[in-house]
Amino acid sequence: MIRTLIALLLATTAFASQAAVELNKASQAELETVKGIGPSMSTKILDERKNGAFKDWSDVVSRVKGVGPGNASKFSSDGLTVNGAEFKPELVASNKPAPKADKKEAAPKK
């Protein structure tokens, strides 16, 4: 009987630690339960959220400094959601500028 209670308690605790955290509704303490989000990152998220709710992961990546596709993917796999959605890398446009063409190659040869 005791073993069953302990197993049930451990299972409940493990399940609760994997529960989704909604970015637009979470408190600072709730955000910090997501692996990789500490006090600094949670403050950045909350400060930016004051300007309006996040529409999707692309909105988060573009508005919160320090959250790129890599971090967004990690946060999502650890239970963070935006409007109930998990991160999908193909939906986030890269903010990296296109590589510049080499001027020597672009010049016509004489």
Order of alpha helices (4+ residues) and beta strands (2+ residues): alpha-beta-alpha-alpha-alpha-alpha-beta-alpha
